[in-house]
Amino acid sequence: MYLRFRKFMKGLSSRSYRITQEGAFAVLAKAKEAEARGKNVIHMEIGEPDFDTPENIKRAAMDALAKGATHYTPTPGIAELRMAIAEKVSADLGVNVDWKNVLVTVGCKEAIFASIMSVVEDGDEVIYPNPGYPAYESVTAYAGGKPVPLRLSESNGFRMTPEEVNELVTNRTKAIIINSPHNPCGSVLRKEDVKGLVEIAEDAGAFLISDEIYYPILFDGLKHYSPLSFAREDNVILVDGFSKRYAMTGWRLGYAVVPSGLVDPMTKLLNNMTSCPSQFVQYAGIEALKGPQDSVRKMVNTYESRRNAVLEELKKVEGITYLKPQGAFYLFINVQKVLSRVGMSSEQLVVKLIEDYGVAVLHGSSMGSYGEGFIRISFANSIENLLEGISRLGRAFSSMLSQ
Ligand SMILES: Cc1ncc(COP(=O)(O)O)c(C=O)c1O
Protein backbone atom coordinates (compact mmCIF):
# COMPACT_ATOMS: atom_id res chain seq x y z
CA MET A 1 0.00 0.00 0.00
CA TYR A 2 2.77 2.41 0.96
CA LEU A 3 4.66 1.67 -2.24
CA ARG A 4 1.60 2.40 -4.31
CA PHE A 5 1.18 5.72 -2.51
CA ARG A 6 4.82 6.72 -2.89
CA LYS A 7 4.62 7.16 -6.66
CA PHE A 8 2.15 10.02 -6.13
CA MET A 9 4.54 11.95 -3.90
CA LYS A 10 5.66 14.38 -6.52
CA GLY A 11 6.78 17.24 -4.36
CA LEU A 12 5.58 20.77 -3.82
CA SER A 13 3.93 23.11 -6.27
CA SER A 14 6.45 25.24 -8.15
CA ARG A 15 4.75 28.33 -6.74
CA SER A 16 5.66 27.20 -3.22
CA TYR A 17 9.29 27.92 -4.05
CA ARG A 18 8.49 31.44 -5.19
CA ILE A 19 6.99 32.74 -1.98
CA THR A 20 9.18 34.47 0.63
CA GLN A 21 8.59 35.90 4.08
CA GLU A 22 9.36 39.10 5.96
CA GLY A 23 12.94 39.45 7.24
CA ALA A 24 11.96 41.57 10.26
CA PHE A 25 10.63 38.51 12.07
CA ALA A 26 13.93 36.66 11.59
CA VAL A 27 15.95 39.63 12.91
CA LEU A 28 13.63 39.91 15.92
CA ALA A 29 14.21 36.19 16.62
CA LYS A 30 18.01 36.72 16.45
CA ALA A 31 17.81 39.70 18.80
CA LYS A 32 15.60 37.77 21.25
CA GLU A 33 18.02 34.86 21.18
CA ALA A 34 20.91 37.23 22.02
CA GLU A 35 18.79 38.65 24.88
CA ALA A 36 18.15 35.14 26.18
CA ARG A 37 21.95 34.76 26.42
CA GLY A 38 22.00 37.86 28.66
CA LYS A 39 22.84 40.49 26.03
CA ASN A 40 21.22 43.91 26.30
CA VAL A 41 19.68 44.78 22.90
CA ILE A 42 17.93 47.98 21.79
CA HIS A 43 15.14 47.12 19.35
CA MET A 44 14.79 49.27 16.25
CA GLU A 45 14.02 46.45 13.80
CA ILE A 46 10.32 45.92 14.21
CA GLY A 47 7.61 47.72 12.24
CA GLU A 48 5.07 47.49 14.98
CA PRO A 49 3.74 50.36 17.12
CA ASP A 50 5.00 50.08 20.71
CA PHE A 51 1.73 51.61 21.98
CA ASP A 52 -1.10 49.58 23.42
CA THR A 53 -4.42 49.52 21.52
CA PRO A 54 -6.57 52.46 22.77
CA GLU A 55 -8.82 51.58 25.72
CA ASN A 56 -12.13 52.36 23.95
CA ILE A 57 -11.30 49.84 21.21
CA LYS A 58 -10.38 47.10 23.68
CA ARG A 59 -13.61 47.79 25.62
CA ALA A 60 -15.68 47.50 22.44
CA ALA A 61 -14.14 44.07 21.77
CA MET A 62 -14.83 42.94 25.34
CA ASP A 63 -18.45 44.18 25.16
CA ALA A 64 -18.89 42.36 21.85
CA LEU A 65 -17.48 39.16 23.35
CA ALA A 66 -19.80 39.49 26.35
CA LYS A 67 -22.73 39.81 23.95
CA GLY A 68 -21.71 36.61 22.14
CA ALA A 69 -19.94 37.98 19.05
CA THR A 70 -17.98 34.76 18.66
CA HIS A 71 -19.40 33.49 15.39
CA TYR A 72 -18.86 33.54 11.64
CA THR A 73 -19.92 36.68 9.82
CA PRO A 74 -20.54 37.21 6.09
CA THR A 75 -17.17 36.85 4.30
CA PRO A 76 -16.85 40.54 3.29
CA GLY A 77 -17.50 41.57 6.90
CA ILE A 78 -20.46 42.79 8.92
CA ALA A 79 -22.43 45.49 7.10
CA GLU A 80 -22.03 47.99 9.97
CA LEU A 81 -18.22 47.83 9.72
CA ARG A 82 -18.21 47.97 5.91
CA MET A 83 -20.41 51.08 6.15
CA ALA A 84 -18.14 52.65 8.77
CA ILE A 85 -15.10 52.02 6.54
CA ALA A 86 -16.87 53.44 3.47
CA GLU A 87 -17.88 56.52 5.47
CA LYS A 88 -14.36 57.12 6.84
CA VAL A 89 -12.61 56.54 3.50
CA SER A 90 -15.14 58.81 1.75
CA ALA A 91 -14.69 61.59 4.32
CA ASP A 92 -10.89 61.36 4.52
CA LEU A 93 -10.28 61.11 0.77
CA GLY A 94 -13.14 63.30 -0.44
CA VAL A 95 -14.65 60.48 -2.51
CA ASN A 96 -17.89 58.59 -2.54
CA VAL A 97 -17.24 54.94 -1.66
CA ASP A 98 -20.15 52.51 -1.74
CA TRP A 99 -19.99 50.20 1.31
CA LYS A 100 -20.67 47.20 -0.96
CA ASN A 101 -17.22 47.77 -2.52
CA VAL A 102 -15.56 47.35 0.88
CA LEU A 103 -14.22 43.91 1.79
CA VAL A 104 -13.03 43.43 5.37
CA THR A 105 -9.91 41.26 5.65
CA VAL A 106 -7.62 39.60 8.18
CA GLY A 107 -5.09 42.44 8.21
CA CYS A 108 -3.97 44.55 5.28
CA LYS A 109 -1.73 41.63 4.33
CA GLU A 110 -4.72 39.49 3.38
CA ALA A 111 -6.10 42.38 1.31
CA ILE A 112 -2.75 42.58 -0.55
CA PHE A 113 -2.66 38.83 -1.12
CA ALA A 114 -6.28 38.57 -2.29
CA SER A 115 -5.97 41.63 -4.57
CA ILE A 116 -2.86 40.38 -6.35
CA MET A 117 -4.14 36.79 -6.60
CA SER A 118 -7.43 38.05 -8.05
CA VAL A 119 -5.95 40.12 -10.87
CA VAL A 120 -2.53 38.67 -11.76
CA GLU A 121 -2.05 35.62 -13.94
CA ASP A 122 0.89 33.84 -15.58
CA GLY A 123 3.27 36.27 -17.25
CA ASP A 124 1.44 39.42 -16.13
CA GLU A 125 3.82 42.18 -15.12
CA VAL A 126 3.42 44.03 -11.84
CA ILE A 127 5.39 47.21 -11.19
CA TYR A 128 6.18 47.75 -7.51
CA PRO A 129 8.54 49.84 -5.36
CA ASN A 130 11.87 48.21 -4.48
CA PRO A 131 12.86 48.61 -1.68
CA GLY A 132 9.31 48.10 -0.53
CA TYR A 133 6.98 45.95 1.50
CA PRO A 134 8.08 42.37 0.67
CA ALA A 135 4.60 40.94 0.02
CA TYR A 136 4.22 42.88 -3.27
CA GLU A 137 7.04 40.97 -4.96
CA SER A 138 6.48 37.68 -3.17
CA VAL A 139 2.74 37.41 -3.89
CA THR A 140 3.16 38.57 -7.50
CA ALA A 141 5.66 35.74 -8.06
CA TYR A 142 3.39 33.31 -6.22
CA ALA A 143 0.52 34.27 -8.52
CA GLY A 144 2.71 33.45 -11.54
CA GLY A 145 3.26 37.08 -12.46
CA LYS A 146 6.50 38.83 -13.23
CA PRO A 147 7.56 41.31 -10.54
CA VAL A 148 8.95 44.45 -12.19
CA PRO A 149 10.86 46.43 -9.54
CA LEU A 150 11.01 50.18 -9.67
CA ARG A 151 14.25 51.11 -7.95
CA LEU A 152 13.65 53.85 -5.40
CA SER A 153 16.66 56.07 -4.96
CA GLU A 154 17.74 58.85 -2.65
CA SER A 155 18.11 61.19 -5.62
CA ASN A 156 14.34 61.26 -6.22
CA GLY A 157 13.53 61.34 -2.49
CA PHE A 158 12.68 57.60 -2.54
CA ARG A 159 9.47 58.49 -4.41
CA MET A 160 7.97 56.35 -7.16
CA THR A 161 7.68 59.01 -9.84
CA PRO A 162 5.28 58.77 -12.83
CA GLU A 163 8.20 59.29 -15.24
CA GLU A 164 10.07 56.26 -13.92
CA VAL A 165 6.95 54.09 -13.78
CA ASN A 166 6.09 55.07 -17.36
CA GLU A 167 9.42 53.66 -18.54
CA LEU A 168 8.60 50.27 -17.07
CA VAL A 169 5.08 49.98 -18.52
CA THR A 170 4.60 47.40 -21.29
CA ASN A 171 1.53 45.82 -22.84
CA ARG A 172 1.86 43.06 -20.20
CA THR A 173 1.58 45.48 -17.27
CA LYS A 174 -1.38 44.25 -15.26
CA ALA A 175 -0.94 46.21 -12.07
CA ILE A 176 1.07 49.00 -10.51
CA ILE A 177 1.52 48.92 -6.74
CA ILE A 178 2.14 52.10 -4.79
CA ASN A 179 2.66 52.70 -1.08
CA SER A 180 2.55 56.15 0.48
CA PRO A 181 3.66 56.92 3.16
CA HIS A 182 6.30 54.36 2.36
CA ASN A 183 7.77 51.45 4.26
CA PRO A 184 10.81 51.37 4.60
CA CYS A 185 11.81 54.80 3.20
CA GLY A 186 9.34 57.13 4.95
CA SER A 187 8.76 58.91 1.63
CA VAL A 188 5.41 60.43 0.67
CA LEU A 189 3.96 60.79 -2.83
CA ARG A 190 2.99 64.29 -3.91
CA LYS A 191 -0.34 65.21 -5.43
CA GLU A 192 1.13 65.39 -8.94
CA ASP A 193 2.85 61.98 -8.47
CA VAL A 194 -0.44 60.33 -7.57
CA LYS A 195 -2.33 62.05 -10.41
CA GLY A 196 0.37 61.01 -12.88
CA LEU A 197 0.34 57.42 -11.66
CA VAL A 198 -3.45 57.27 -12.01
CA GLU A 199 -3.15 58.45 -15.63
CA ILE A 200 -0.45 55.92 -16.44
CA ALA A 201 -2.45 53.03 -14.97
CA GLU A 202 -5.57 54.13 -16.84
CA ASP A 203 -3.71 54.45 -20.15
CA ALA A 204 -2.12 51.03 -19.64
CA GLY A 205 -5.48 49.47 -18.69
CA ALA A 206 -3.80 48.28 -15.50
CA PHE A 207 -4.98 48.05 -11.92
CA LEU A 208 -3.51 50.53 -9.47
CA ILE A 209 -3.13 48.88 -6.06
CA SER A 210 -2.60 51.55 -3.43
CA ASP A 211 -1.34 50.47 0.00
CA GLU A 212 -2.30 53.33 2.32
CA ILE A 213 -1.78 51.64 5.68
CA TYR A 214 0.32 54.54 7.02
CA TYR A 215 -1.84 57.35 5.62
CA PRO A 216 -2.54 59.36 8.79
CA ILE A 217 1.09 59.01 9.93
CA LEU A 218 2.40 62.12 8.18
CA PHE A 219 4.81 64.78 9.45
CA ASP A 220 5.49 68.48 8.87
CA GLY A 221 1.82 69.15 8.08
CA LEU A 222 1.93 67.11 4.84
CA LYS A 223 -1.29 65.94 3.21
CA HIS A 224 -2.15 62.46 1.99
CA TYR A 225 -3.28 61.86 -1.60
CA SER A 226 -4.97 58.66 -2.73
CA PRO A 227 -5.51 57.54 -6.34
CA LEU A 228 -9.15 56.95 -5.41
CA SER A 229 -9.59 60.73 -5.38
CA PHE A 230 -8.38 61.14 -8.98
CA ALA A 231 -9.43 57.95 -10.77
CA ARG A 232 -11.85 58.17 -13.69
CA GLU A 233 -11.83 54.43 -14.30
CA ASP A 234 -12.84 51.60 -12.00
CA ASN A 235 -9.26 50.29 -11.68
CA VAL A 236 -8.09 51.39 -8.24
CA ILE A 237 -7.78 48.88 -5.40
CA LEU A 238 -7.19 50.52 -2.02
CA VAL A 239 -5.68 48.27 0.64
CA ASP A 240 -5.47 49.43 4.21
CA GLY A 241 -5.77 48.26 7.79
CA PHE A 242 -6.05 49.03 11.47
CA SER A 243 -2.60 47.70 12.53
CA LYS A 244 -0.51 50.84 12.38
CA ARG A 245 -2.66 53.86 13.19
CA TYR A 246 -4.73 52.19 15.93
CA ALA A 247 -1.83 50.04 17.23
CA MET A 248 -3.83 46.90 16.44
CA THR A 249 -1.24 44.65 14.78
CA GLY A 250 -2.28 41.55 16.69
CA TRP A 251 -6.00 41.98 16.04
CA ARG A 252 -5.53 41.20 12.32
CA LEU A 253 -8.04 43.58 10.79
CA GLY A 254 -7.77 45.29 7.41
CA TYR A 255 -9.80 46.00 4.31
CA ALA A 256 -9.81 46.53 0.59
CA VAL A 257 -11.95 48.96 -1.39
CA VAL A 258 -12.29 47.30 -4.78
CA PRO A 259 -13.85 47.94 -8.19
CA SER A 260 -17.36 46.42 -8.50
CA GLY A 261 -16.15 43.66 -10.83
CA LEU A 262 -13.76 42.41 -8.17
CA VAL A 263 -16.22 42.19 -5.27
CA ASP A 264 -17.53 38.74 -6.10
CA PRO A 265 -14.31 36.92 -7.12
CA MET A 266 -12.32 38.41 -4.28
CA THR A 267 -15.05 37.53 -1.76
CA LYS A 268 -14.88 33.92 -2.96
CA LEU A 269 -11.09 33.89 -2.50
CA LEU A 270 -11.39 35.39 1.01
CA ASN A 271 -14.07 32.84 1.79
CA ASN A 272 -11.67 30.03 0.88
CA MET A 273 -8.86 31.56 2.91
CA THR A 274 -10.33 32.71 6.20
CA SER A 275 -14.16 32.70 5.90
CA CYS A 276 -14.21 36.06 7.71
CA PRO A 277 -12.24 38.10 10.24
CA SER A 278 -13.18 37.43 13.91
CA GLN A 279 -16.60 38.81 14.73
CA PHE A 280 -15.68 40.61 17.99
CA VAL A 281 -12.62 42.14 16.28
CA GLN A 282 -14.89 43.60 13.62
CA TYR A 283 -16.96 45.30 16.36
CA ALA A 284 -13.73 46.73 17.77
CA GLY A 285 -13.00 48.05 14.26
CA ILE A 286 -16.29 50.00 14.27
CA GLU A 287 -15.30 51.66 17.54
CA ALA A 288 -11.81 52.43 16.17
CA LEU A 289 -13.33 54.29 13.22
CA LYS A 290 -16.28 55.94 14.92
CA GLY A 291 -14.84 56.57 18.40
CA PRO A 292 -12.55 59.46 19.40
CA GLN A 293 -9.46 59.84 17.17
CA ASP A 294 -7.30 61.70 19.69
CA SER A 295 -5.19 58.60 20.43
CA VAL A 296 -4.26 58.43 16.73
CA ARG A 297 -3.21 62.09 16.76
CA LYS A 298 -1.22 61.52 19.95
CA MET A 299 0.65 58.57 18.46
CA VAL A 300 1.42 60.50 15.25
CA ASN A 301 2.76 63.43 17.30
CA THR A 302 4.92 61.03 19.29
CA TYR A 303 6.34 59.49 16.10
CA GLU A 304 7.15 62.95 14.83
CA SER A 305 8.97 63.91 18.06
CA ARG A 306 10.91 60.65 17.92
CA ARG A 307 11.80 61.25 14.29
CA ASN A 308 13.13 64.69 15.17
CA ALA A 309 15.16 63.36 18.10
CA VAL A 310 16.59 60.55 15.97
CA LEU A 311 17.55 62.97 13.17
CA GLU A 312 19.36 65.16 15.69
CA GLU A 313 21.29 62.21 17.13
CA LEU A 314 22.15 60.82 13.68
CA LYS A 315 24.08 64.01 12.91
CA LYS A 316 26.77 62.63 15.25
CA VAL A 317 27.10 59.34 13.34
CA GLU A 318 29.81 59.21 10.72
CA GLY A 319 29.85 57.36 7.39
CA ILE A 320 26.11 57.36 6.66
CA THR A 321 23.60 59.31 4.58
CA TYR A 322 19.82 59.45 4.92
CA LEU A 323 16.75 61.49 4.03
CA LYS A 324 14.30 63.05 6.45
CA PRO A 325 11.26 60.72 6.62
CA GLN A 326 7.98 62.48 5.87
CA GLY A 327 5.65 59.76 7.10
CA ALA A 328 5.27 56.20 8.48
CA PHE A 329 7.73 55.45 11.31
CA TYR A 330 10.91 54.41 9.58
CA LEU A 331 14.23 55.87 8.57
CA PHE A 332 16.21 54.25 5.77
CA ILE A 333 19.94 54.77 6.17
CA ASN A 334 22.58 54.38 3.47
CA VAL A 335 25.45 52.43 5.06
CA GLN A 336 27.34 51.60 1.85
CA LYS A 337 30.52 53.26 3.07
CA VAL A 338 30.57 51.15 6.25
CA LEU A 339 29.73 47.96 4.33
CA SER A 340 32.49 48.41 1.79
CA ARG A 341 35.01 49.14 4.54
CA VAL A 342 34.19 45.92 6.43
CA GLY A 343 33.34 43.84 3.34
CA MET A 344 29.92 42.78 4.56
CA SER A 345 26.37 42.62 3.27
CA SER A 346 23.67 44.56 5.12
CA GLU A 347 22.42 41.24 6.50
CA GLN A 348 25.84 40.35 7.91
CA LEU A 349 26.11 43.85 9.37
CA VAL A 350 22.79 43.38 11.20
CA VAL A 351 24.07 40.22 12.90
CA LYS A 352 27.29 41.99 13.93
CA LEU A 353 25.35 44.97 15.30
CA ILE A 354 23.25 42.69 17.50
CA GLU A 355 26.12 40.52 18.71
CA ASP A 356 28.87 43.12 19.19
CA TYR A 357 26.99 46.36 19.84
CA GLY A 358 23.56 45.33 21.25
CA VAL A 359 21.45 47.14 18.66
CA ALA A 360 18.91 45.52 16.31
CA VAL A 361 18.02 47.11 12.96
CA LEU A 362 16.60 45.66 9.74
CA HIS A 363 18.85 44.95 6.76
CA GLY A 364 17.72 46.80 3.64
CA SER A 365 17.98 43.69 1.46
CA SER A 366 15.03 42.19 3.36
CA MET A 367 12.91 44.91 1.71
CA GLY A 368 14.04 43.98 -1.82
CA SER A 369 17.27 43.63 -3.78
CA TYR A 370 17.64 47.40 -4.20
CA GLY A 371 17.54 47.80 -0.43
CA GLU A 372 21.04 46.31 -0.21
CA GLY A 373 23.46 48.91 1.14
CA PHE A 374 20.85 50.27 3.56
CA ILE A 375 19.45 49.56 7.02
CA ARG A 376 15.99 50.50 8.32
CA ILE A 377 15.36 51.76 11.80
CA SER A 378 11.87 51.96 13.25
CA PHE A 379 10.68 54.63 15.72
CA ALA A 380 8.58 52.10 17.60
CA ASN A 381 10.55 52.59 20.81
CA SER A 382 10.93 55.29 23.47
CA ILE A 383 13.06 58.36 22.72
CA GLU A 384 15.55 57.25 25.42
CA ASN A 385 15.96 53.82 23.83
CA LEU A 386 16.14 55.26 20.31
CA LEU A 387 18.89 57.69 21.35
CA GLU A 388 20.82 54.89 23.02
CA GLY A 389 20.33 52.72 19.91
CA ILE A 390 21.65 55.48 17.62
CA SER A 391 24.60 56.08 19.89
CA ARG A 392 25.43 52.32 19.72
CA LEU A 393 25.21 52.55 15.90
CA GLY A 394 27.55 55.54 16.04
CA ARG A 395 30.11 53.60 18.12
CA ALA A 396 29.84 50.60 15.80
CA PHE A 397 30.30 52.59 12.59
CA SER A 398 33.17 54.72 13.85
CA SER A 399 35.02 51.60 14.99
CA MET A 400 34.32 49.82 11.67
CA LEU A 401 35.38 52.83 9.60
CA SER A 402 38.65 53.13 11.49
CA GLN A 403 39.59 49.49 10.82
C1 LIG B 1 3.35 48.81 3.75
C2 LIG B 1 2.66 47.77 4.56
N1 LIG B 1 1.53 47.21 4.07
C3 LIG B 1 0.89 46.25 4.74
C4 LIG B 1 1.32 45.80 5.96
C5 LIG B 1 0.57 44.69 6.65
O1 LIG B 1 -0.22 45.14 7.67
P1 LIG B 1 -1.23 44.24 8.49
O2 LIG B 1 -0.67 44.08 9.85
O3 LIG B 1 -2.52 45.01 8.51
O4 LIG B 1 -1.40 42.95 7.78
C6 LIG B 1 2.49 46.35 6.52
C7 LIG B 1 3.02 45.85 7.80
O5 LIG B 1 4.14 46.06 8.19
C8 LIG B 1 3.17 47.37 5.80
O6 LIG B 1 4.29 47.94 6.27
The ligand as an ORCA input file, in Angstrom:
! r2SCAN-3c Opt
* xyz 0 1
  C       3.355     48.812      3.752
  C       2.657     47.768      4.558
  N       1.534     47.210      4.066
  C       0.885     46.250      4.736
  C       1.324     45.796      5.957
  C       0.570     44.688      6.646
  O      -0.219     45.138      7.675
  P      -1.231     44.240      8.489
  O      -0.673     44.083      9.854
  O      -2.519     45.014      8.511
  O      -1.403     42.946      7.778
  C       2.486     46.348      6.520
  C       3.021     45.850      7.799
  O       4.142     46.058      8.188
  C       3.168     47.369      5.796
  O       4.292     47.943      6.270
*
